[in-house]
């Protein structure tokens, strides 16, 4: 693959679902790579369109380009783009090369792994950390849980061995696609803009291709949400969306943000009053909660012990509708997370107040 083709496909992949004009693409390439020449890019785009790698449509005077997922060969080209990015990222990073080699060695033959991606790799490498998404096939629930426990044990071992912080997210294929399709801000839509599929990139893009060919709109988010920076207005709005309405604050239309981010924001600010909201929204939205995503954020922002305490208390207090919390409890216990016990009495009173128990 020549350099210009790689850069064009990389920009289209990073901005999936956001068709761009050639001028916009040139600007983004210059911002990312330091230089870009419109004439060269225009010529290459015409070649790629002739090869049915991309499509060109008109919007006013602008030519809008999009990846052409009907072409099966596009998947291999996107996979090659990922591998080029992987090689560029690993050059000069010997410790990270060793980590990737060991992940590949330990997980290469694990039957349910569909792809492995590094999230925000350059930024995290500077902080001596790695954020890794394990994208699993969708076997039966028992096999998935066993795979999650095995991956968690391997990551804990590699973290100790390399003296590097590893925050990892484990999602089955169905959940991965649900998050990509969501209209809420969530880490998976945000990771598309800056990730490298380091193992089985074809599996990563085949999942996305299948969903797009079914007519699903998948839109990458350019900016990452940080729980500490979620505004008060957005917190109030989203808590109300999930069934927790506060007295006092005026409810205004806000930006839809996934519940797992909202819980992380409450944990981050350590607001004792708002902490009461967490068991309530978990109980009211148990079947909608993405516990894999919640555990990832709990690891990333250091509230695993508190999360374990809340989940165990909820399981004891609510007699029905909370079967989904058994797996995250077992995963946390398997990783020997020290439980920080929740105030069961206060939780019970609040749950009753919100008609949950």
C-alpha positions as CSV (number, residue, x, y, z in Angstrom):
1,X,0.0,0.0,0.0
2,X,1.4,3.4,-0.9
3,X,1.7,6.2,1.6
4,X,-1.1,8.4,0.3
5,X,-3.6,5.5,0.1
6,X,-2.7,4.5,3.7
7,X,-3.3,8.1,5.0
8,X,-6.6,8.5,3.2
9,X,-8.0,5.2,4.5
10,X,-6.7,6.0,8.0
11,X,-8.6,9.3,8.0
12,X,-11.7,7.7,6.7
13,X,-11.5,4.9,9.4
14,X,-10.9,7.5,12.1
15,X,-13.9,9.5,11.0
16,X,-16.3,6.6,10.2
17,X,-19.8,7.8,9.5
18,X,-18.7,11.4,8.9
19,X,-18.3,11.7,5.1
20,X,-15.8,14.4,4.2
21,X,-15.0,16.6,1.2
22,X,-11.6,16.3,-0.3
23,X,-10.7,19.7,1.2
24,X,-11.8,18.5,4.7
25,X,-9.8,15.3,4.3
26,X,-6.7,17.2,3.2
27,X,-7.0,19.4,6.3
28,X,-7.3,16.4,8.6
29,X,-4.4,14.7,7.0
30,X,-2.2,17.8,7.4
31,X,-3.3,18.1,11.0
32,X,-2.5,14.4,11.7
33,X,0.6,13.8,9.6
34,X,2.1,17.3,9.3
35,X,1.7,17.7,5.5
36,X,-0.8,17.0,2.8
37,X,-1.1,18.2,-0.8
38,X,-4.5,18.6,-2.3
39,X,-3.5,17.8,-5.9
40,X,-1.9,14.4,-4.9
41,X,-4.8,13.5,-2.7
42,X,-7.4,14.4,-5.4
43,X,-5.6,12.2,-7.9
44,X,-5.3,9.3,-5.5
45,X,-9.0,9.5,-4.6
46,X,-10.0,9.3,-8.2
47,X,-7.9,6.1,-8.5
48,X,-9.5,4.6,-5.4
49,X,-13.0,5.4,-6.6
50,X,-12.2,3.6,-9.9
51,X,-11.1,0.6,-7.9
52,X,-14.4,0.8,-5.8
53,X,-12.5,1.3,-2.6
54,X,-14.3,4.6,-1.9
55,X,-17.4,6.3,-3.3
56,X,-17.6,9.9,-4.4
57,X,-20.8,11.9,-4.2
58,X,-21.7,15.5,-4.8
59,X,-22.9,17.9,-2.1
60,X,-23.2,21.3,-3.7
61,X,-19.8,22.1,-5.2
62,X,-18.0,19.6,-2.9
63,X,-17.0,16.0,-3.6
64,X,-17.9,13.9,-0.6
65,X,-15.9,10.7,-0.1
66,X,-16.8,7.6,1.9
67,X,-15.4,4.1,2.3
68,X,-17.2,1.6,0.0
69,X,-18.0,-1.4,2.3
70,X,-19.7,-3.3,-0.5
71,X,-16.2,-4.0,-1.8
72,X,-15.0,-7.0,0.3
73,X,-11.4,-6.1,-0.5
74,X,-11.8,-2.9,1.5
75,X,-11.5,-5.0,4.7
76,X,-8.0,-6.2,3.8
77,X,-7.0,-2.6,3.0
78,X,-8.3,-1.4,6.3
79,X,-6.5,-4.2,8.1
80,X,-3.3,-3.3,6.3
81,X,-3.7,0.3,7.4
82,X,-4.1,-0.9,11.0
83,X,-0.9,-3.0,10.7
84,X,1.1,0.0,9.3
85,X,-0.1,2.1,12.2
86,X,0.9,-0.7,14.6
87,X,4.4,-0.9,13.1
88,X,4.8,2.9,13.2
89,X,3.7,3.0,16.8
90,X,6.0,0.2,18.0
91,X,9.1,1.6,16.4
92,X,11.5,2.6,19.2
93,X,9.2,1.4,21.9
94,X,11.0,-1.8,22.9
95,X,9.0,-2.4,26.2
96,X,5.7,-2.0,24.3
97,X,6.9,-4.4,21.6
98,X,7.6,-7.0,24.3
99,X,4.1,-6.4,25.8
100,X,2.4,-6.8,22.4
101,X,4.5,-10.0,21.7
102,X,3.4,-11.6,24.9
103,X,-0.2,-10.6,24.5
104,X,-0.1,-12.2,21.0
105,X,1.6,-15.3,22.4
106,X,-0.8,-15.8,25.3
107,X,-4.0,-15.0,23.4
108,X,-3.2,-16.1,19.8
109,X,-4.9,-19.5,20.2
110,X,-7.7,-18.4,22.5
111,X,-10.7,-19.5,20.5
112,X,-13.1,-16.7,21.3
113,X,-10.9,-13.6,20.6
114,X,-12.1,-11.8,17.5
115,X,-9.7,-8.8,17.6
116,X,-7.5,-6.9,20.0
117,X,-7.1,-3.1,19.9
118,X,-5.0,-0.5,21.6
119,X,-7.0,2.6,22.6
120,X,-5.3,6.0,22.5
121,X,-1.9,4.3,22.1
122,X,0.4,7.3,21.7
123,X,-1.0,9.3,24.6
124,X,-1.1,6.3,26.9
125,X,2.5,5.2,26.0
126,X,3.7,8.6,27.3
127,X,1.9,7.9,30.6
128,X,3.5,4.3,30.8
129,X,0.1,2.7,30.5
130,X,-2.0,0.8,27.9
131,X,-5.7,0.7,27.3
132,X,-6.7,-2.5,25.5
133,X,-10.0,-3.7,24.1
134,X,-10.6,-7.4,23.7
135,X,-13.3,-8.0,21.2
136,X,-14.7,-11.5,21.6
137,X,-16.9,-13.7,19.5
138,X,-20.3,-14.4,21.0
139,X,-20.3,-18.0,22.3
140,X,-22.4,-19.1,25.2
141,X,-22.4,-17.1,28.4
142,X,-20.4,-19.6,30.4
143,X,-17.6,-19.7,27.8
144,X,-17.5,-15.9,27.6
145,X,-17.2,-15.6,31.4
146,X,-14.4,-18.1,31.5
147,X,-12.5,-16.3,28.7
148,X,-12.9,-13.0,30.6
149,X,-11.5,-14.4,33.7
150,X,-8.6,-15.9,31.8
151,X,-7.8,-12.6,30.0
152,X,-8.0,-10.7,33.3
153,X,-5.5,-13.1,34.9
154,X,-3.1,-12.7,32.0
155,X,-3.4,-8.9,32.1
156,X,-2.7,-8.8,35.8
157,X,0.4,-10.9,35.3
158,X,1.7,-8.8,32.4
159,X,1.1,-5.6,34.4
160,X,3.3,-6.9,37.2
161,X,5.9,-8.2,34.8
162,X,6.3,-5.0,32.8
163,X,5.6,-2.4,35.5
164,X,3.1,-0.8,33.2
165,X,-0.6,0.0,34.0
166,X,-3.0,-1.9,31.9
167,X,-6.7,-1.0,31.7
168,X,-8.6,-3.5,29.7
169,X,-12.1,-3.7,28.3
170,X,-13.6,-7.1,27.3
171,X,-16.7,-7.0,25.0
172,X,-18.4,-9.7,23.1
173,X,-19.3,-8.9,19.4
174,X,-23.0,-8.1,20.0
175,X,-22.2,-5.7,22.8
176,X,-19.4,-4.1,20.8
177,X,-21.7,-3.4,18.0
178,X,-24.5,-2.2,20.3
179,X,-22.1,0.5,21.7
180,X,-21.0,1.5,18.2
181,X,-24.7,1.9,17.1
182,X,-25.7,3.9,20.2
183,X,-26.6,7.6,20.0
184,X,-24.9,8.1,23.5
185,X,-21.4,9.2,24.0
186,X,-19.5,6.1,25.0
187,X,-15.8,4.9,24.9
188,X,-16.3,2.6,21.9
189,X,-17.7,5.3,19.6
190,X,-14.8,7.5,20.9
191,X,-12.1,4.8,20.4
192,X,-12.7,4.6,16.7
193,X,-10.9,8.0,16.2
194,X,-7.7,6.9,17.8
195,X,-7.1,3.2,18.1
196,X,-5.0,0.5,16.5
197,X,-6.4,-3.0,15.9
198,X,-3.1,-4.8,16.7
199,X,-4.4,-8.4,16.4
200,X,-6.9,-9.8,13.9
201,X,-7.8,-6.4,12.4
202,X,-9.9,-8.2,9.7
203,X,-12.2,-9.4,12.5
204,X,-12.6,-5.9,13.9
205,X,-13.6,-4.5,10.5
206,X,-15.7,-7.4,9.4
207,X,-18.0,-6.9,12.3
208,X,-18.4,-3.2,11.4
209,X,-18.8,-4.0,7.7
210,X,-21.6,-6.4,8.4
211,X,-23.5,-3.9,10.5
212,X,-23.0,-1.1,7.9
213,X,-24.3,-3.4,5.1
214,X,-27.4,-4.0,7.2
215,X,-28.1,-0.3,7.0
216,X,-26.8,0.7,10.4
217,X,-25.3,4.2,10.9
218,X,-22.1,4.1,12.9
219,X,-20.6,7.5,13.7
220,X,-17.1,7.9,15.3
221,X,-16.7,10.5,18.0
222,X,-13.6,12.6,17.7
223,X,-13.3,13.7,21.3
224,X,-13.0,11.5,24.4
225,X,-15.4,12.1,27.4
226,X,-13.6,12.5,30.7
227,X,-16.0,11.9,33.7
228,X,-14.5,14.8,35.6
229,X,-15.5,17.2,32.8
230,X,-19.1,16.1,32.4
231,X,-21.1,19.3,33.1
232,X,-23.6,19.6,35.9
233,X,-26.4,20.1,33.3
234,X,-25.5,16.9,31.5
235,X,-25.2,15.0,34.7
236,X,-28.7,16.1,35.8
237,X,-30.2,15.4,32.4
238,X,-28.7,11.9,32.1
239,X,-29.5,10.9,35.7
240,X,-33.1,11.8,34.9
241,X,-32.9,9.7,31.7
242,X,-31.9,6.7,33.8
243,X,-34.7,7.2,36.4
244,X,-33.1,9.3,39.1
245,X,-34.6,12.8,39.2
246,X,-33.1,15.2,41.7
247,X,-35.0,17.9,43.6
248,X,-33.8,21.4,42.9
249,X,-31.8,21.4,39.7
250,X,-33.7,22.6,36.6
251,X,-33.9,19.8,34.0
252,X,-32.8,20.9,30.6
253,X,-32.0,19.1,27.4
254,X,-28.5,17.8,27.5
255,X,-26.2,15.4,25.6
256,X,-26.9,11.7,25.9
257,X,-24.0,10.0,27.7
258,X,-23.8,6.4,28.6
259,X,-24.8,5.4,32.1
260,X,-21.3,3.9,32.8
261,X,-19.7,7.4,32.2
262,X,-22.3,9.0,34.5
263,X,-21.5,6.5,37.3
264,X,-17.8,7.2,36.7
265,X,-18.4,10.9,37.0
266,X,-20.2,10.5,40.3
267,X,-17.4,8.3,41.6
268,X,-14.8,10.7,40.4
269,X,-16.3,13.7,42.2
270,X,-16.9,11.7,45.4
271,X,-20.2,13.5,46.0
272,X,-21.9,11.6,48.9
273,X,-25.3,12.8,47.9
274,X,-25.0,11.7,44.3
275,X,-23.5,8.3,45.3
276,X,-27.1,7.3,46.3
277,X,-28.0,7.6,42.6
278,X,-25.7,4.7,41.5
279,X,-27.6,1.7,43.0
280,X,-30.9,3.3,41.9
281,X,-30.0,3.7,38.2
282,X,-28.3,0.3,38.2
283,X,-31.4,-1.3,39.6
284,X,-33.7,0.5,37.2
285,X,-31.5,-0.2,34.1
286,X,-30.0,-3.6,35.0
287,X,-30.7,-5.2,31.7
288,X,-29.3,-2.2,29.8
289,X,-26.2,-1.8,31.9
290,X,-23.0,-2.7,30.1
291,X,-21.1,-4.3,33.0
292,X,-18.0,-4.9,30.9
293,X,-17.7,-1.2,30.1
294,X,-18.5,-0.3,33.8
295,X,-15.7,-2.6,35.0
296,X,-13.3,-1.1,32.5
297,X,-14.1,2.4,33.7
298,X,-13.9,1.3,37.4
299,X,-10.4,0.0,36.7
300,X,-9.4,3.1,34.8
301,X,-10.6,5.5,37.5
302,X,-9.9,3.3,40.5
303,X,-13.3,2.6,42.0
304,X,-13.4,-1.2,41.6
305,X,-13.7,-1.8,45.3
306,X,-16.6,0.6,45.7
307,X,-18.3,-1.0,42.6
308,X,-18.0,-4.4,44.1
309,X,-19.6,-3.3,47.4
310,X,-22.5,-1.7,45.6
311,X,-23.1,-4.7,43.3
312,X,-23.1,-7.1,46.2
313,X,-25.4,-5.0,48.3
314,X,-27.8,-4.7,45.3
315,X,-27.8,-8.4,44.8
316,X,-28.8,-8.9,48.5
317,X,-31.5,-6.2,48.5
318,X,-33.3,-6.8,45.3
319,X,-35.0,-10.1,44.9
320,X,-35.6,-10.0,41.1
321,X,-34.3,-8.5,37.9
322,X,-30.6,-8.3,38.9
323,X,-29.3,-11.6,37.6
324,X,-26.9,-9.7,35.3
325,X,-24.8,-8.5,38.2
326,X,-23.6,-12.0,39.1
327,X,-21.0,-12.1,36.4
328,X,-19.3,-8.8,37.2
329,X,-19.2,-9.7,40.9
330,X,-17.5,-13.0,40.0
331,X,-15.0,-11.3,37.8
332,X,-14.1,-8.7,40.4
333,X,-13.8,-11.5,43.1
334,X,-11.7,-13.6,40.7
335,X,-9.3,-10.6,40.4
336,X,-9.2,-10.4,44.2
337,X,-10.5,-6.9,44.3
338,X,-10.9,-5.7,47.9
339,X,-14.6,-4.9,48.5
340,X,-15.4,-1.5,50.0
341,X,-18.7,-2.2,51.6
342,X,-21.7,-0.1,50.7
343,X,-24.1,1.4,53.3
344,X,-26.8,-1.2,52.9
345,X,-29.3,0.5,55.2
346,X,-29.1,3.9,53.4
347,X,-29.2,2.1,50.0
348,X,-32.4,0.2,51.0
349,X,-34.1,3.4,52.1
350,X,-33.3,5.1,48.8
351,X,-34.3,2.1,46.7
352,X,-37.7,2.1,48.5
353,X,-38.1,5.8,47.9
354,X,-37.6,5.3,44.2
355,X,-39.9,2.3,44.1
356,X,-37.2,-0.1,43.1
357,X,-37.3,-2.8,45.8
